[in-house]
């Protein structure tokens, strides 16, 4: 637990309130970035915790419920879902959701002022809670991309306030085009939930129909490790595969107003 305190205590005196310019960019563009909000030492600690959580998820998946969707293997371990890289027999993990409960440092990160303070500004309330959290693991050379999609269509049937689910992505490795950096369609959040594709696949409805947005508005977020990317639940986003020999790991934390249940466990996790 000493490591947990090291990540959080050093920022108590820092002004982390949401700036007017950030609020305006979130409203107009659907995202904003705080470069290197976490120090290299913090990123190293969090990276170690992420790897330990991934190892634990891999062990737990041996006894979970396995299934295949569109050629991709998923394993449910209780309310935790582990998605593997395709093909289905690939042992590399792609996504773990939720992940923070798998390591105490990641659980403590949910309350970190560097994330929670601007989130309170975006939600315009001092009392906020966790909605969901996940780990995206893009391993060197094998990390596949994510097609263009919005988060809100995944959540709209489980949540009556889908407009109030802002995300914060903590970038754990320097991100650029080679290792499949996060990409957004600027301003696409202003149109709400967009239609999904109708390609006949099992998951196609969760990917955004290409005719509903303009690729000319694409922004590749090439940001250094330790940066935070705040983005709207309706913004269209995705990424390309990791073609480099470097990892591109990221934690995505999604918040909501207080006293509301989380997506997967249906428990309430208010932010301290």
Beta strands, then each sheet from edge to edge (+ up, - down):
strand 1: 31-34
strand 2: 65-69
strand 3: 72-77
strand 4: 80-84
strand 5: 93-97
strand 6: 128-138
strand 7: 146-149
strand 8: 167-171
strand 9: 182-185
strand 10: 218-220
strand 11: 228-231
strand 12: 237-239
strand 13: 248-257
sheet 1: 1+ 11- 8+ 13- 6+ 5- 4+ 3- 2+
sheet 2: 7+ 12- 9+ 10-
end
